[in-house]
Amino acid sequence: MFARSATRSIVPALRKSIAPNPTPSSSTSVVRSFRSNISASSSARSVHFQVQKVAKRAFQTSAVVKHGDIERPAPGTGIKITFQDSKGQTVTQVEGNEGDDLLSLAHEWDVDLEGACEGSIACSTCHVILDAESYDKLEEPEDDENDMLDLAFGLSDTSRLGCQVKLTKDIDGMVATLPSATRNMYVDGHKPTPH
């Protein structure tokens, strides 16, 4: 019962305490005034903490992040990757930035590399077969990637998950061959696209 009556008296105080253009220092003073107005009972403490959380949230902001604003390198300046089909025919040649992954590049350039789990290492649908020279320049795959590769169709000694292959200058000119099939490829007709 005390918590409800304390809340009734706090809400009007909160409305009065917040100025039209609040600043972080005014939020601190609002919280301090609540601290002095609430007794030490456990129910009052929970009201205090709830009000403190609300007061802090009301004064926080974050920067706007634009999704998909990736700046591509100027032609001839990026890391070159060649995607091939299972017969060795070139599908496309693309250029990416250092740190991009093969799955994202494949989706961006409409290469049929599924990536059902969208890079969370929960499937093997982005399985690619790399040229031996580039494969040797990459770090060893982690255990969770190896576990998913065990499920991949057409596994080879140079197989990797496209979502885990990050571009570096060392692998400029890499050739990534798409296997002839993948498990669960487009089972429901949905082809993942980058967001």
PyMOL commands that set and color helices and strands:
alter all, ss='L'
color gray80, all
select helices_A, chain A and resi 2-17+24-37+42-58+102-108+132-137+143-149+162-164+169-171
alter helices_A, ss='H'
color red, helices_A
select strands_A, chain A and resi 79-84+90-96+127-130+159-161+174-177
alter strands_A, ss='S'
color yellow, strands_A
deselect
rebuild
show_as cartoon
